[in-house]
Amino acid sequence: MIIRKIACIGAGYVGGPTMSVIAQKNPNIQVTVVDLNQERIDAWNDSDLINLPIYEPGLDAVVAEARGRNLFFSTDVNKAIDEADMIFISVNTPTKTYGKGKGQAADLKYIELCARQIASISKSDKIVVEKSTLPVRTAEALKNILENTGNGVNFNILSNPEFLAEGTAIADLHNPDRVLIGGEDAESINALVSLYEAWVPKERILRTNLWSSELAKLVANAFLAQRVSSINAISELCEVTGANVDEVSRAIGQDSRIGAKFLKSSVGFGGSCFQKDILNLVYIARSYNLKEVADYWEQVIILNDHQKSRFAEKIIQTMYNTVNGKKIAFLGWAFKKDTNDTRESPAMYVADHLLDEEASIVVYDPKVSAEQIYRDLDSLGTRSIEENRRLLKVFNDPLDMIQDAHAIAVLTEWDEFRGYDWKLIKNKMKRPSFVFDGRGLLDSSLMNSLNFTYYSIGSNVK
């Protein structure tokens, strides 16, 4: 089976970068990324590449190489489906906010809409690839929809989950640990394998059945999140015993059976995947009456929520049990460095907690817009829109923001924060000057030498 044209439905954090690299590495295959959001598509087609809708290091260069040659971004979904030999589904699968499974199960309405649209438009055989993160057995539902509402064409379903880390997505795509392809039809699997073999060594391309592939994505994210919550649980123990969590992490990370990755304590994990996928895993386990399994994984989320509220409470307690009217400067809003993604960012929850105490918060993030920050805060529904704008202000200059601040809270580990002139910052702040390092980013010796009251997660306040 020869693939000449590919369509990808969904131009978000997964579809855009993934298809850009596939197009870059397969110049003879036409790749069209479609989305109904005209503003997003316009941004992908931005002539100077400055306003791409996603910030990822290296993405602009990949898009520049392939766009207009064999990579296209469009809102004409029907045309892309009709012409494609292979269709990737890369739409959002958020956690349900209604009905059965509310707060845990994945909402598959966009997946079903895609399937019905593919079925109604297709006049030739298609390979349909699940790229979105989906519950196990979703391919079965997809196949039923495609076979029963289509035009008599043959659809083969494959699962090809993404394992990208935002901030390193392009590097991950160029040099993946593995590419996972699950399916039943050997010819369709080989067609998808051939795309990746353009740059990925054969031994890194894993073939499984559909159900193993669908479940593996959820499990991978659950295991990574579990490590974050595990070290964060130890960070609290370190604070009360006098141990240092960084030293503990280094000691256990030297064990080859454990490894050093994802053992950095922090204010908590965020992003679109970890919490959503674990909640989905919990829901699936409960639906099969696996209570102990569900309770085990749910604890990862409980600990993560605890870490965010614990950090906010530490700020309040250290600042003499009141932050009312005090100016607290947030460095960072994105859920991690090198991305403009703010989904489930710890910053918004810490801010929400402090705003409940009538703190005056100012925010600077090098890649997140003021509009996005306010959208995030408003989405929590804790206060009115007017109240959020009264209590929280967004700045474009970190030094202007810090003027007369009582405290600084580091919420994202942007490299630029480490290189600031902290002596100058100290002179701009009120005394005593507090720094709460939610990412363990700053040099504690420097902070203490400048007489900051400095707190880093997993160590005592000094």
C-alpha positions in Angstrom: 0.0 0.0 0.0 1.6 3.3 -1.2 0.8 6.4 0.8 0.8 9.5 -1.4 -1.4 11.9 0.6 -1.9 12.2 4.4 -4.5 14.3 6.2 -4.3 15.1 9.9 -7.5 16.4 11.6 -6.4 18.7 14.4 -3.7 21.4 14.3 -2.9 21.5 18.0 0.2 20.6 20.1 0.3 17.0 18.7 -0.9 17.3 15.1 1.0 20.4 14.1 4.5 19.4 15.2 4.1 15.7 14.4 2.9 16.3 10.8 5.5 18.9 10.3 8.3 16.4 11.0 6.6 13.6 9.0 6.4 16.1 6.0 10.0 17.2 6.6 11.3 13.6 6.5 9.0 12.4 3.7 9.2 15.1 1.0 7.4 13.0 -1.6 4.3 12.7 0.5 1.7 15.5 0.7 0.7 16.2 4.3 -2.3 18.4 5.0 -3.2 19.5 8.5 -6.8 20.6 8.9 -8.6 22.4 11.6 -11.9 24.3 11.8 -10.3 27.1 13.8 -9.5 29.7 11.1 -7.3 31.7 13.5 -5.2 28.7 14.3 -4.7 27.8 10.6 -3.8 31.4 9.8 -1.2 31.3 12.5 0.3 28.1 11.1 0.5 29.8 7.7 2.1 33.0 9.1 4.6 34.1 6.6 7.4 35.1 9.0 6.9 32.1 11.3 6.9 34.4 14.4 3.2 33.9 15.2 3.0 30.1 15.0 0.2 29.0 17.4 2.6 26.7 19.3 6.0 27.6 20.8 8.5 24.7 20.5 12.2 25.1 20.0 13.1 24.2 16.4 9.5 24.0 15.2 9.8 27.1 13.0 12.7 25.7 11.1 10.9 22.5 10.4 7.8 24.3 9.2 9.9 26.6 7.1 11.5 23.7 5.3 8.3 21.7 4.5 5.5 24.3 4.3 4.5 25.0 0.7 6.5 22.1 -0.5 4.5 19.1 0.8 3.1 20.5 4.1 -0.1 22.5 4.0 -2.5 23.9 6.7 -6.1 24.3 5.8 -9.7 24.6 7.1 -11.0 22.5 4.2 -11.5 19.3 6.2 -13.7 17.5 3.6 -11.2 18.0 0.8 -8.3 16.7 2.9 -10.3 13.6 3.9 -11.5 12.9 0.4 -8.0 13.0 -1.1 -6.1 11.2 1.7 -4.8 7.7 1.7 -4.1 7.9 5.5 -5.9 10.0 8.0 -4.5 10.9 11.4 -7.0 11.8 14.1 -5.4 14.3 16.5 -8.2 16.2 18.1 -8.6 17.0 21.8 -9.9 14.4 24.2 -10.5 16.4 27.4 -11.8 15.0 30.6 -15.6 14.9 30.7 -17.3 17.8 32.5 -20.8 16.3 32.4 -22.8 13.0 32.7 -21.4 9.6 33.5 -17.6 9.7 34.1 -17.7 13.4 34.8 -14.3 14.5 36.1 -12.5 11.3 35.1 -13.5 9.7 31.8 -12.2 11.0 28.5 -14.7 13.0 26.4 -14.8 11.3 23.0 -17.3 13.5 21.3 -14.7 15.0 19.0 -13.3 11.6 18.1 -16.8 10.4 17.1 -17.5 13.5 15.1 -14.2 12.9 13.2 -15.2 9.3 12.5 -18.6 10.3 11.2 -17.1 12.9 9.0 -14.5 10.6 7.6 -17.2 8.0 7.0 -19.5 10.4 5.2 -16.8 11.9 3.0 -14.7 8.9 2.0 -15.1 7.3 -1.4 -11.9 5.2 -1.3 -10.2 2.9 1.2 -8.5 4.7 4.1 -6.1 4.0 6.9 -7.3 5.8 10.0 -4.7 6.4 12.6 -5.5 7.2 16.2 -3.0 9.9 17.3 -5.0 11.4 20.1 -4.7 9.9 23.6 -7.6 7.5 23.9 -9.1 5.0 26.3 -8.3 1.3 25.6 -10.9 -0.2 23.1 -11.7 3.1 21.4 -10.6 1.7 18.1 -13.5 -0.8 18.3 -16.0 2.1 18.5 -14.2 3.9 15.7 -14.5 0.8 13.5 -18.1 0.4 14.2 -18.9 4.0 13.2 -16.8 3.8 10.1 -18.2 0.5 8.9 -21.9 1.3 9.6 -22.2 4.9 8.4 -19.7 4.9 5.5 -20.1 4.5 1.8 -19.0 0.9 1.6 -15.3 1.7 1.6 -12.7 -0.3 3.7 -11.2 1.4 6.8 -8.3 0.0 8.7 -7.7 1.4 12.2 -4.2 1.8 13.6 -3.1 3.2 17.0 0.0 5.4 16.9 0.1 7.3 20.2 2.5 10.2 20.7 5.1 10.3 23.5 6.2 13.9 23.1 7.4 16.1 25.9 6.4 19.7 25.4 9.5 21.9 25.2 11.5 19.1 23.5 8.8 17.9 21.0 10.9 18.4 17.9 13.9 16.7 19.4 11.7 13.9 20.5 10.2 13.5 17.0 13.6 13.6 15.4 15.1 11.1 17.7 12.3 9.1 19.4 12.9 6.5 22.1 10.3 4.4 20.3 7.5 4.6 17.8 4.5 2.5 18.8 2.1 1.2 16.2 -0.8 -1.1 17.1 -3.1 -2.7 14.6 -4.5 -5.9 13.0 -3.9 -5.4 9.3 -0.3 -6.1 8.4 -0.4 -4.1 5.1 -1.7 -1.0 6.9 0.8 -1.3 9.6 3.6 -1.6 7.1 2.4 1.5 5.3 2.6 3.5 8.5 6.0 2.0 9.4 7.4 3.1 6.1 6.7 6.7 7.0 8.7 6.5 10.1 11.5 4.4 8.6 12.4 7.5 6.6 14.4 8.6 9.7 13.7 6.2 12.7 15.8 3.1 13.1 13.7 -0.1 12.5 14.5 -1.5 16.0 12.8 1.5 17.6 9.5 0.9 15.8 7.4 -1.3 18.0 4.4 -3.3 16.7 1.6 -4.4 19.1 -2.1 -5.2 19.0 -4.5 -2.3 19.1 -5.4 -2.6 22.7 -1.8 -2.7 24.0 -0.9 0.4 22.0 -3.9 2.4 23.3 -3.2 1.4 26.9 0.5 1.9 26.7 0.1 5.7 26.2 -2.0 6.0 29.4 0.4 3.8 31.3 3.5 5.7 30.1 2.1 9.0 31.4 0.8 7.4 34.6 4.3 6.1 35.4 6.0 9.4 34.7 3.5 11.3 36.8 3.9 8.7 39.5 7.6 9.5 39.8 6.9 13.2 40.1 4.4 12.7 42.8 6.7 10.2 44.6 9.6 12.6 44.8 7.2 15.4 45.8 5.9 13.3 48.6 9.5 12.9 49.8 10.1 16.6 49.4 7.7 17.3 52.2 9.3 14.7 54.4 12.7 16.3 53.7 11.5 19.6 54.9 10.4 18.4 58.3 13.5 16.1 58.9 16.2 18.4 57.7 17.1 16.3 54.7 17.6 17.9 51.2 15.4 16.5 48.5 18.0 17.2 45.7 20.6 15.2 47.6 18.1 12.4 48.1 17.2 12.4 44.4 20.8 12.3 43.4 21.5 9.4 45.6 18.6 7.2 44.5 18.9 8.3 40.9 22.4 6.8 40.7 20.8 3.4 41.1 20.5 2.0 37.6 17.3 0.3 38.5 15.7 3.6 39.3 17.4 6.2 37.1 17.6 9.9 37.5 14.8 11.2 35.2 11.6 12.7 36.6 13.1 12.8 40.1 13.1 16.6 40.3 10.8 17.9 43.0 8.6 20.9 42.1 5.4 22.7 42.8 3.7 19.9 40.8 3.1 18.6 37.3 0.8 20.2 34.8 0.1 20.0 31.1 -2.6 18.4 29.0 -1.6 14.8 29.5 -0.6 13.6 33.0 -3.7 14.4 35.0 -6.1 13.7 32.1 -4.6 10.3 31.4 -4.4 9.2 35.0 -8.0 10.2 35.6 -8.9 8.2 32.5 -7.0 5.2 33.8 -8.8 5.5 37.1 -12.1 5.6 35.4 -11.3 2.6 33.2 -10.1 0.6 36.3 -13.3 1.5 38.2 -15.5 0.5 35.2 -14.0 -3.0 35.4 -14.5 -3.0 39.2 -10.8 -2.8 39.9 -11.1 -0.7 43.0 -7.6 -1.1 44.4 -6.0 -0.4 41.0 -8.1 2.8 40.7 -7.4 3.9 44.2 -3.6 3.4 43.6 -3.5 5.7 40.6 -5.8 8.2 41.9 -3.4 8.9 44.8 -0.9 10.3 42.2 -3.4 13.0 41.4 -4.2 13.6 45.1 -0.6 14.1 46.0 -0.1 16.5 43.0 -3.0 18.6 44.1 -1.6 18.6 47.7 1.8 19.8 46.4 0.3 22.9 44.7 -1.8 23.8 47.8 1.1 23.1 50.1 3.3 25.5 48.1 0.7 28.3 48.4 0.2 27.6 52.1 4.0 27.8 52.6 4.0 31.3 51.1 1.2 32.4 53.4 2.7 30.9 56.5 6.2 32.2 55.8 4.9 35.7 55.2 3.5 35.9 58.8 0.3 34.1 58.0 -1.2 36.9 55.8 -0.7 37.9 52.2 -3.7 40.4 52.1 -2.6 43.4 50.0 0.9 42.0 49.6 2.5 42.1 46.2 3.7 38.7 45.1 5.5 38.4 41.7 5.1 35.2 39.8 8.0 34.3 37.5 6.4 32.0 35.0 2.9 30.8 34.1 3.4 28.0 31.6 3.3 24.5 33.0 7.0 24.0 32.1 9.8 25.9 30.3 10.1 26.1 26.5 6.4 25.9 25.8 3.5 28.4 25.9 1.1 25.7 27.0 -0.7 26.5 30.3 -3.1 23.6 30.6 -3.3 22.5 34.2 -0.3 24.7 35.0 0.4 24.7 38.8 0.8 28.5 38.6 -3.0 29.1 38.1 -3.9 27.0 41.1 -1.3 28.6 43.3 -2.5 32.0 42.1 -6.1 31.0 42.8 -5.2 30.0 46.4 -3.4 33.2 47.1 -6.1 35.4 45.5 -8.6 33.8 47.9 -6.4 35.5 50.6 -6.6 38.9 48.8 -3.0 38.8 47.7 -2.0 41.2 44.9 -0.3 39.1 42.2 1.8 40.2 39.3 2.9 37.8 36.5 5.6 37.6 33.9 6.1 34.7 31.5 8.2 35.1 28.4 5.9 33.1 26.1 2.4 33.3 27.6 0.1 36.2 26.7 -1.9 38.2 29.2 -5.1 37.0 27.5 -4.2 33.4 28.1 -3.3 34.0 31.7 -6.7 35.7 32.4 -8.5 32.9 30.5 -6.9 30.3 32.7 -7.8 32.1 35.9 -11.4 32.9 34.7 -11.8 29.2 33.8 -11.5 28.2 37.4 -14.7 30.1 38.2 -13.6 31.1 41.7 -14.1 34.8 41.3 -15.7 37.2 38.9 -13.8 38.3 35.8 -13.6 41.9 37.2 -12.2 40.6 40.5 -9.5 38.5 38.7 -8.3 41.6 36.8 -8.3 43.7 39.9 -6.2 41.3 41.9 -3.8 40.0 39.2 -1.8 42.0 36.7 0.4 40.8 33.8 3.7 42.5 33.0 6.0 42.3 29.9 9.1 43.4 31.9 10.1 41.4 34.9 12.1 44.2 36.5 9.2 46.6 36.3 7.0 43.9 37.8 9.3 43.2 40.8 9.4 46.9 41.9 8.1 47.0 45.6 7.2 43.3 45.6 7.0 41.6 49.0 7.8 38.2 47.5 8.8 36.4 44.3 7.4 32.9 43.4 9.2 30.9 40.7 6.5 28.8 39.0 8.1 27.9 35.7 11.8 26.8 35.2 12.6 29.3 32.4 16.4 29.5 32.0 16.3 33.3 31.9 15.2 33.5 35.5 18.4 31.9 36.7 20.5 34.6 34.9 18.7 37.6 36.4 20.6 40.2 38.4 19.3 39.1 41.8 21.2 41.8 43.7 19.4 44.5 41.6 16.1 42.6 42.2 16.7 42.6 46.0 17.1 46.3 45.9 13.8 46.8 44.1 11.8 44.7 46.7 10.4 45.5 50.0 12.2 44.2 53.1 12.2 41.5 54.3 12.4 40.0 50.8 11.0 36.5 50.2 11.7 34.1 47.3 9.7 30.9 47.0 11.3 28.6 44.4 8.7 26.2 43.2 11.2 24.6 40.7 14.4 24.4 42.6 15.8 26.7 39.9 17.9 29.3 41.7 21.2 29.1 43.5 20.4 28.8 47.2 23.9 30.0 48.2 23.4 33.2 46.2 19.9 33.7 47.5 21.1 33.4 51.1 24.1 35.6 50.6 21.8 38.4 49.4 19.7 37.9 52.6 16.6 36.8 50.9 14.2 34.7 53.0 14.6 31.8 50.5 12.4 28.6 50.3 13.0 25.9 47.8 10.7 22.8 47.8 12.3 20.0 49.7 14.5 22.1 51.9 14.0 24.4 55.0 13.2 28.1 54.8 16.4 30.1 55.3 
